[in-house]
C-alpha cells in the first residue's frame, strides 16, 4: 500500500527534472521578423532579376536605335566647333549654323558621287576595251624576260567580262539602287535628324542634364562634355584638312603624269578621303586604287611617279603635318590608337573603327587628368628622371585647372 505512492513520486520528480533541463536549453526557433525579412529579400531579388532581364530584352530590341543615336551624337560633337564658330562670327542661330554645315556637306557629297561614279564607269569601259591589248603586252614582256606567257588572254577576258559589265550596269543604275535601299535611306535621314537636334540644342540638353547634379558633379560633366567636343571635333577637322592637302597634291600629280581630268579628280578625292578617314589600312587602300587606274590608263612610269608622291607625302604627313595638328587637336599614343581602332572595328565594323580614335583620345584624356598623381622618385634606367612638378605629392586635378578633378 505504501510502495505505490513512492513509485508514483519517482516519475514525477524525473519529469520535473526533464522539464527543467528542457527549459534551460536555448530556443533555436527564428523570430517572426526573420521570416518576414527573408521573404521580402527574396521578392526583391526576383523583382531585380526580372527588371534586369526586361532591360536586356529592351536593349536588344532597341540596339539598332541605340547605334543610330551613338552615331548621331558622334557627328553632332564633330560639327559643334564649326557651329559655335559660325554663331560667334556671324551672330546667327545655332539651328541656322547647323543647317549651313549640313548643306555644305551635302553639296560636297553630291559632287564627290557625281564625279566618282562616272569615272568608275569610264574606267570599266576603258579596261573592257583595252584588256586584250594589255594582256598581250604582258605576255610579250614575260616572254622576253621570263621565257613564256603567263596569262591566257581568252580565258582572262571571259573571266573579267561579266565583272566589268556589272560595274557599268551598276554605274548606270546607281540612283535606282540607292532609292531601292529604303532601310538605308531611312537610317541616313534618322541620323541626320538626331544630329541636327543634338548639335542645335546641345547647350540646352547639357543644362537639363546638369540641373540634376550637385555643383561638383556639374564641373566634372562640363569638363567631359568640352573635352568630348574638342577631341571629336579636332579629329574630324584635322582629318578634313589632311584630306584636302593629300587630295590636292595627288590631283596635280595625276594631271602631271597625263591622267585625264575625269579620272584625276575622283581618284584624288578617293585617295584623300580613304587615306585620312580610314585608320591605318586607309593609307594603303587610298594609294592602291589610284595607282591601278594610272597603271591601266597611262602605263608603268606614271604609276611609279604617283607611288613616289605617295611615299614622300606620307613621310611629310607623319613627321611634319600630323604632329603639328595632333598637338592642337588630340594627343594619342600610337599603340592606343591602333588598339582602339581594332576594338571599334570588332564592335561596330567600319563605323566603329572610324569613331574609335576620338573616343580613345577622350578616355585617355580623362585617365590622364583625373585622380591623384605623385612625383617619380626612382631614377629611370637611362639615368633621366621626371622633371619636378609645381604641385605637391598629393595634389589633385580640379576642374578649375581645366581637368575634371577627383
Secondary structure, DSSP 8 states (H G I E B T S, - for coil): -HHHHHHHHHHHHHHHHHHHHHHHS------HHHHHHHHHHHHHHHHHHHHHHHHHHHHHHTHHHHHHHHHHHHHHHHHHHHHHHHHHHH---HHHHHHHHHHHHHHHHHHHHHHHHHHHHHHHHHHHHHHHHHHHHHHHHHHHHHSS----HHHHHHHHHHHHHHHHHHHHTHHHHHHH-HHHHHHHHHHHHHHHHHHHTHHHHHHHHHTTS-HHHHHHHHHHHHHHHHHHHHHHHHHHHHHHHHHHHHHHHHHHTT--HHHHHHHHHHHHHHHHHSTTTHHHHHHHHHHHHHHHHT-HHHHHHHHHHHHHHHHHIIIIIHHHHHHHS----HHHHHHHHHHHHHHHHHHHHHHHHHHHHHHHHHHHHSSB-----S--TTS------SS-TT-B--GGGTS---
